[in-house]
């Protein structure tokens, strides 16, 4: 924060009229996440209410951690045991209160603020502009894509007095939101990237969305835009004074002309300024989107007053921004968090939060470079030392000169190197064993070389799992169930192919109520990796009873015989065990039917060691409207069977019947818990809310080779592929041994290369397959999307007569899983 505030000042800012008998406290940190406390006695926790959590529920826990100041809804009632102990700020809306404090802090910052909005490119432009401006200025910028009604205030709190410029992005999804963000950001310089179809559903028309976004710049001194974007330029030129507008184009006629000249290695950008001064920039990108984003960056830097040679110095270090915290497999069971694009305190805090959320390892290790242009190194590195202590880092590997000021003042072991080359000359992969390693540093240090050295070499095809998309889907389903309804999440079959351990760990952070696996060994693996949530085992075997007991796993009991077998085991070993009763209401696979419920009376009396945690059933056709009558009969029968079982017990087990499809189609039958499966992974099988879910996984590979063939030449085994005309094919590094179904052969499947469909030609081979490059400009080494955003799993499954479940669960374990937060 730019300035610490007393709780008395905060009350005035947010309009709280309550008087407190407690002494006013000075607030240095405003947080919304109970896991991010560093100095609790100087922290204000803002209790936001959302679909996932209600922040008010965490107040007792936070008080135990030392936090005493809270912003709460005016209706909040203090727990009896905390009466008189809390310093409370009461507001009508805690989000609005958070925004008011942020607006007050922004007004204290008197250096330039640049803000970026538009449909695409906001985050990339912000990151690249930061990389360029850091050549001259101490820069504060929004961490990652913090551009929302909550993200923008949190970004403002990341601005410190020593910063010389701030870059904040702003994103909206409906009418009315930008007015609020404008009141917080108040940008001096604005960048309007473009207008497109993103978040279209929140606006009546593109014109309305354009007008709303432009509200961000109503008081800006300068507004930067590209002349070729007709809608944007036409609107801005009709609504804003000419002397506030700064346009650029690749053709003469704008304030700045920036013409592209491509060559094999780099791209030249010829700049002609308004005063006719010329300069040629050189950049390492050739794609259209990157070159547009870079030219926005150049014009913004020029507007701020940077010299062309300083801008070029920044562009020399420019690299593709992977705006993701990525979790990769390292040697000796280590995990690597790749955050090599980042180099500021706000980003470091986010990375350390992500690190803290991972499952326990032997050590926490961080590779960290010098911070660039920080203004006051002593103050910044003191905060780094506090973060390292708070997050329990065991080893710091520092690279650079100023970071060595930390030597001797840390709570952990530390080793320092003058540059990355010196570090790499000594770095050994076997120095790490089952460790959690964070690699984060400025671009100029090239820390990707550290990641490459430590990363385990596996099969080149990767399955990328977007944990933010998983969170989005989880929260979507949370909005569809009652607050009191519990949520069991299915992580069987390797979490539908996504990797059970990392996904289960993320679900544990999201506070899911239950997990479910298919087999006992899946549950054991989760327990051994530190997963503590209750775990239901769907298909336990008699020989696994010991493992169920040892690892506190809860088996499904589906028949009188199995009930008796498990009960005898528990009695013989003098242990009790929670179980889940499968009731057969029409699936006719496993489960107690109505006639067998009579046996339960004897069994429950005979084996009190077995505690029935839940009763559940499987719906046969919840995803199809044609089976609605049958599904409702199942649900009615289930309710009756539960009542009969409850009469046998002096307690009430949980009841659950709805799967992902049922949550959507039968909301009146949630009972006590629902089971979320395929929906979490981005497939809404009903087809009702397809657009509300996000694909969490992207299966990717690369082009190994490109060949040019004549018409009538054949391709692949059995000569099944035939060239209809002269053209090019590409061999890609994925086959049926990776889980890419052989039924995709001969045009039944397709992939995306540079956003264009390339059909499979010939038979899918064990380790590779071939695609036809009709009108696609590709080269060897280019990325190929097998499925993910842009390729519907439903469409792929339909093409070969199967279901999305099969495609997800078929992905081979030899395919490397990479987890990231975007």
Long-range contacts (C-beta under 8 A, 24 or more apart in sequence): 1-27, 1-28, 1-29, 1-30, 1-105, 1-157, 1-159, 1-160, 2-105, 2-108, 2-109, 2-159, 2-160, 2-161, 3-105, 3-108, 3-161, 4-28, 4-42, 5-101, 5-104, 7-44, 7-69, 7-87, 7-89, 10-44, 10-71, 10-89, 10-101, 11-89, 13-100, 13-101, 13-104, 14-71, 14-89, 14-91, 14-96, 14-97, 14-100, 14-101, 15-91, 15-100, 16-89, 16-90, 16-91, 18-88, 18-89, 18-90, 20-87, 20-88, 22-87, 25-68, 25-69, 25-87, 27-69, 29-157, 30-98, 30-101, 30-153, 30-157, 32-98, 32-150, 32-154, 33-353, 34-58, 34-61, 34-62, 34-65, 35-353, 35-356, 35-357, 36-349, 36-353, 37-62, 37-65, 37-66, 37-67, 38-386, 38-387, 38-390, 39-386, 40-65, 40-66, 40-67, 40-68, 41-66, 41-67, 41-68, 43-67, 43-69, 44-69, 44-70, 44-71, 44-89, 45-69, 45-70, 45-71, 46-70, 46-71, 46-94, 46-97, 46-98, 47-71, 47-72, 47-73, 47-76, 47-94, 48-94, 48-95, 48-98, 48-150, 49-73, 49-94, 50-475, 51-475, 51-476, 51-478, 51-479, 52-471, 52-474, 52-475, 52-478, 52-510, 53-511, 55-94, 59-86, 71-97, 71-98, 95-149, 95-150, 98-150, 98-153, 99-149, 99-152, 99-153, 99-180, 99-183, 99-184, 101-153, 102-152, 102-153, 102-154, 102-156, 102-157, 102-184, 103-156, 103-183, 103-184, 105-156, 105-157, 105-159, 106-156, 106-159, 106-184, 106-185, 106-186, 107-186, 109-159, 109-163, 109-166, 111-163, 111-164, 111-165, 111-166, 112-165, 112-166, 112-188, 112-189, 112-304, 113-165, 113-166, 113-167, 113-168, 113-185, 113-186, 113-187, 113-188, 113-189, 114-165, 114-166, 114-167, 114-168, 114-187, 114-188, 114-189, 114-190, 114-191, 114-300, 114-304, 115-167, 115-168, 115-169, 115-170, 115-185, 115-187, 115-189, 115-190, 115-191, 115-216, 115-217, 115-220, 116-167, 116-168, 116-169, 116-170, 116-190, 116-191, 116-193, 117-169, 117-170, 117-171, 117-172, 117-178, 117-190, 117-191, 117-192, 117-193, 117-213, 117-216, 118-191, 118-192, 118-193, 118-194, 118-195, 118-213, 118-232, 119-193, 119-194, 119-195, 119-196, 119-197, 119-198, 119-199, 120-193, 120-194, 120-196, 120-198, 120-289, 121-193, 121-194, 121-289, 121-292, 121-293, 121-296, 122-147, 122-169, 122-170, 122-171, 122-193, 123-147, 123-169, 123-321, 123-323, 124-290, 124-293, 124-321, 124-323, 125-191, 125-193, 125-293, 125-296, 125-297, 125-300, 126-167, 126-168, 126-169, 127-321, 127-323, 127-341, 128-293, 128-294, 128-297, 128-318, 128-321, 129-167, 129-296, 129-297, 129-300, 129-301, 130-167, 130-344, 131-314, 131-317, 131-318, 131-443, 132-297, 132-301, 132-306, 132-311, 132-314, 132-315, 132-318, 133-165, 133-167, 133-301, 133-304, 133-306, 133-314, 134-314, 134-343, 134-372, 134-373, 134-442, 135-306, 135-310, 135-311, 135-313, 135-314, 135-373, 136-306, 136-310, 136-373, 137-164, 137-165, 137-373, 138-162, 138-163, 138-164, 138-165, 138-373, 138-374, 138-375, 139-163, 139-164, 139-165, 139-166, 139-167, 139-344, 139-373, 140-165, 140-166, 140-167, 140-344, 140-346, 141-166, 141-167, 141-168, 141-344, 141-346, 142-167, 142-168, 142-169, 142-346, 143-344, 143-346, 143-347, 143-349, 143-350, 144-323, 144-347, 144-350, 144-821, 144-822, 145-169, 145-171, 145-323, 145-822, 147-171, 149-177, 149-180, 149-181, 152-181, 152-184, 152-185, 153-184, 155-346, 156-184, 156-185, 158-344, 158-345, 158-346, 160-379, 162-374, 162-375, 162-376, 162-379, 162-380, 163-375, 164-375, 165-304, 170-216, 171-199, 172-199, 172-202, 172-212, 172-213, 173-199, 173-202, 174-199, 174-202, 174-203, 175-202, 175-203, 175-208, 175-212, 176-212, 177-212, 178-212, 178-213, 178-215, 178-216, 179-215, 181-216, 182-215, 182-216, 182-217, 182-218, 182-219, 185-216, 186-219, 187-216, 187-217, 187-220, 188-220, 188-221, 188-222, 189-220, 189-221, 189-222, 189-223, 189-224, 189-300, 189-303, 189-304, 190-216, 190-217, 190-220, 190-222, 190-223, 190-224, 191-223, 191-224, 191-225, 191-296, 191-300, 192-217, 192-223, 192-224, 192-225, 192-232, 192-236, 193-293, 193-296, 194-226, 194-229, 194-232, 195-229, 195-231, 195-232, 201-691, 206-231, 207-231, 207-235, 210-235, 211-235, 214-239, 220-244, 222-246, 222-303, 224-248, 224-296, 224-299, 224-300, 224-303, 226-292, 226-295, 226-296, 227-251, 227-253, 227-254, 246-299, 246-303, 248-295, 248-296, 248-299, 256-298, 256-299, 256-302, 258-295, 258-298, 258-299, 260-291, 262-286, 267-291, 269-294, 269-295, 269-298, 271-298, 271-308, 273-302, 279-308, 281-308, 281-311, 281-312, 281-315, 282-312, 282-315, 282-316, 283-315, 283-318, 284-318, 284-319, 285-318, 285-320, 290-320, 294-318, 317-443, 317-444, 318-443, 319-443, 323-822, 324-820, 324-821, 324-822, 325-350, 325-351, 325-354, 325-820, 325-821, 326-818, 326-819, 326-820, 327-358, 327-502, 327-818, 327-819, 327-820, 328-451, 328-455, 328-456, 328-818, 329-455, 329-456, 329-458, 329-816, 329-817, 330-429, 330-432, 330-435, 330-437, 330-454, 330-455, 330-456, 331-429, 331-430, 331-432, 331-454, 331-456, 332-429, 332-430, 332-432, 332-433, 332-434, 333-433, 333-434, 334-361, 334-432, 334-433, 334-434, 334-435, 334-436, 334-437, 334-454, 335-361, 335-435, 335-436, 335-437, 336-437, 336-439, 336-451, 336-454, 336-455, 337-436, 337-437, 337-438, 337-439, 337-440, 338-439, 338-448, 338-451, 339-438, 339-439, 339-440, 340-439, 340-440, 340-441, 340-443, 340-447, 340-448, 340-450, 340-451, 341-443, 342-440, 342-441, 343-369, 343-371, 343-372, 343-440, 343-441, 343-442, 343-443, 344-371, 345-371, 345-380, 345-383, 345-384, 345-387, 347-440, 348-384, 348-387, 348-440, 349-387, 351-438, 351-440, 352-387, 352-391, 352-438, 354-821, 355-391, 355-436, 355-438, 356-391, 357-505, 357-506, 357-509, 358-436, 358-505, 359-501, 359-505, 359-529, 359-530, 359-531, 360-530, 361-434, 361-435, 361-436, 362-433, 362-434, 362-435, 363-394, 363-395, 363-432, 363-435, 363-436, 364-391, 364-392, 364-393, 364-394, 364-395, 364-435, 364-436, 364-438, 365-393, 365-394, 365-395, 365-396, 365-397, 365-432, 365-435, 365-436, 365-437, 365-438, 366-393, 366-395, 366-396, 366-397, 366-437, 366-438, 366-439, 366-440, 367-397, 367-399, 367-423, 367-437, 367-438, 367-439, 367-440, 367-441, 367-447, 367-450, 368-396, 368-397, 368-398, 368-399, 368-403, 368-440, 368-441, 369-398, 369-399, 369-400, 369-403, 369-420, 369-440, 369-441, 369-442, 369-445, 369-447, 370-399, 370-400, 370-401, 370-402, 370-403, 370-441, 370-442, 370-445, 371-402, 371-403, 371-442, 372-442, 372-444, 374-402, 377-402, 377-405, 378-405, 381-405, 381-406, 385-409, 385-410, 385-411, 388-412, 397-423, 399-423, 399-441, 399-445, 399-447, 400-445, 419-445, 420-445, 420-446, 420-447, 420-449, 420-450, 423-450, 424-449, 424-450, 424-453, 427-453, 427-454, 429-453, 429-454, 458-814, 458-816, 459-738, 459-814, 459-815, 459-816, 460-701, 460-702, 460-733, 460-816, 461-699, 461-700, 461-701, 461-733, 461-734, 461-738, 461-815, 461-816, 462-699, 462-700, 462-701, 462-815, 462-816, 462-817, 462-818, 463-497, 463-498, 463-499, 463-697, 463-698, 463-699, 463-700, 463-811, 463-815, 463-816, 463-817, 463-818, 464-697, 464-698, 464-699, 464-700, 464-788, 464-818, 464-819, 464-820, 465-498, 465-499, 465-502, 465-503, 465-696, 465-697, 465-817, 465-818, 465-819, 465-820, 466-694, 466-695, 466-696, 466-697, 466-698, 466-820, 466-821, 466-822, 467-502, 467-506, 467-696, 467-819, 467-820, 467-821, 468-821, 468-822, 469-682, 469-694, 469-695, 469-696, 469-822, 470-503, 470-506, 470-680, 470-681, 470-696, 471-506, 471-510, 472-693, 472-694, 473-679, 473-680, 473-681, 473-682, 473-693, 473-694, 473-696, 474-507, 474-510, 474-512, 474-676, 474-680, 476-679, 476-689, 476-692, 476-693, 477-660, 477-663, 477-674, 477-676, 477-679, 477-680, 480-663, 480-664, 480-667, 481-663, 481-667, 481-670, 481-674, 482-670, 485-670, 485-671, 485-672, 485-673, 485-674, 486-513, 486-514, 486-654, 486-656, 486-672, 486-673, 486-674, 487-512, 487-513, 487-514, 487-673, 487-674, 487-676, 488-512, 488-513, 488-514, 488-515, 488-516, 488-536, 488-656, 488-673, 488-674, 488-675, 488-676, 489-514, 489-515, 489-516, 489-675, 489-676, 489-677, 489-680, 490-515, 490-516, 490-675, 490-676, 490-677, 490-680, 491-515, 491-516, 491-517, 491-522, 491-526, 492-516, 492-517, 492-518, 492-519, 492-522, 492-538, 493-518, 493-809, 494-522, 494-809, 494-813, 495-681, 496-677, 496-678, 496-681, 496-805, 496-808, 496-809, 497-697, 497-739, 497-808, 497-809, 497-810, 497-811, 498-681, 498-696, 498-697, 498-808, 498-817, 499-817, 499-819, 500-525, 500-526, 501-525, 501-526, 501-529, 501-531, 502-817, 502-819, 504-529, 504-531, 504-533, 505-529, 505-530, 505-531, 506-819, 507-533, 508-532, 508-533, 513-673, 514-673, 516-675, 519-544, 520-544, 520-547, 520-548, 520-553, 520-555, 521-547, 523-548, 523-551, 523-553, 524-551, 524-553, 527-551, 527-552, 527-553, 534-578, 534-613, 536-580, 536-613, 536-614, 545-569, 548-577, 549-573, 549-575, 549-577, 554-578, 554-579, 554-580, 554-613, 555-579, 555-580, 556-580, 556-581, 556-582, 556-590, 557-581, 557-582, 557-610, 558-582, 558-590, 558-591, 558-592, 559-590, 559-591, 559-592, 559-596, 560-592, 560-596, 560-599, 560-600, 560-603, 563-599, 563-600, 563-603, 563-607, 563-610, 564-603, 564-606, 564-607, 566-607, 566-610, 567-603, 567-606, 567-607, 567-609, 567-610, 568-607, 570-607, 570-609, 570-610, 571-607, 571-609, 575-609, 576-609, 576-610, 576-611, 577-609, 577-610, 577-611, 578-611, 578-612, 578-613, 579-610, 579-611, 579-612, 579-613, 580-612, 580-613, 580-614, 580-615, 580-616, 581-612, 581-614, 581-615, 581-616, 581-645, 581-653, 582-616, 582-617, 582-618, 583-615, 583-616, 583-617, 583-638, 583-641, 583-642, 583-645, 584-617, 585-617, 585-618, 585-633, 585-634, 585-635, 585-637, 585-638, 585-641, 586-620, 586-630, 586-633, 586-634, 586-637, 587-617, 587-618, 587-619, 587-620, 589-618, 591-617, 591-618, 592-641, 594-637, 594-641, 597-641, 597-644, 597-645, 600-645, 600-648, 601-648, 604-648, 604-649, 612-645, 612-649, 612-653, 613-653, 613-654, 614-653, 614-654, 614-655, 614-656, 614-672, 614-673, 615-641, 615-642, 615-645, 615-653, 615-654, 615-655, 615-656, 616-655, 616-656, 616-657, 616-675, 617-641, 617-657, 618-657, 618-659, 619-657, 619-658, 619-659, 619-661, 619-662, 622-658, 622-659, 622-661, 622-662, 622-665, 622-666, 623-661, 623-665, 623-685, 623-686, 625-665, 628-665, 631-662, 631-665, 631-666, 632-666, 635-666, 635-669, 639-671, 642-671, 660-684, 660-685, 661-685, 661-686, 664-688, 664-689, 678-804, 678-805, 678-808, 681-808, 682-793, 683-793, 683-794, 683-804, 683-808, 685-804, 687-794, 694-789, 695-787, 695-788, 695-789, 695-793, 697-787, 697-788, 697-808, 698-785, 698-787, 698-788, 698-789, 699-734, 699-785, 699-786, 699-787, 699-788, 699-811, 699-815, 700-783, 700-784, 700-785, 700-786, 700-788, 701-732, 701-733, 701-734, 701-783, 701-784, 701-786, 702-732, 702-733, 702-781, 702-782, 702-783, 702-784, 703-730, 703-731, 703-732, 703-753, 703-778, 703-779, 703-780, 703-781, 703-782, 703-784, 704-730, 704-731, 704-732, 704-733, 704-768, 704-780, 705-730, 705-731, 705-780, 706-730, 706-731, 706-773, 706-778, 706-779, 706-780, 707-731, 714-762, 715-761, 715-762, 715-770, 716-745, 716-761, 716-762, 716-763, 716-765, 716-769, 716-770, 717-762, 717-763, 717-765, 718-763, 719-762, 720-745, 720-746, 720-762, 720-763, 721-746, 721-761, 721-762, 721-763, 721-770, 723-761, 727-772, 727-773, 727-774, 728-772, 728-773, 728-778, 729-761, 729-770, 729-771, 729-772, 729-773, 730-758, 730-770, 730-771, 730-773, 730-778, 730-784, 731-768, 731-769, 731-770, 732-768, 732-769, 732-770, 732-771, 732-784, 733-767, 733-768, 734-767, 734-768, 734-769, 734-784, 734-786, 735-764, 735-765, 735-766, 735-767, 735-768, 735-769, 736-764, 736-765, 736-766, 737-766, 737-767, 737-812, 737-814, 738-767, 738-811, 738-812, 738-814, 738-815, 739-810, 739-811, 739-812, 739-815, 740-764, 740-769, 740-786, 741-800, 741-802, 741-806, 741-807, 741-810, 743-800, 743-801, 743-802, 744-769, 744-796, 744-799, 744-800, 745-769, 748-799, 748-800, 749-796, 749-799, 749-800, 750-791, 751-784, 751-785, 751-786, 751-791, 752-784, 752-785, 752-790, 752-791, 753-778, 753-782, 753-783, 753-784, 753-785, 754-778, 754-782, 755-790, 758-784
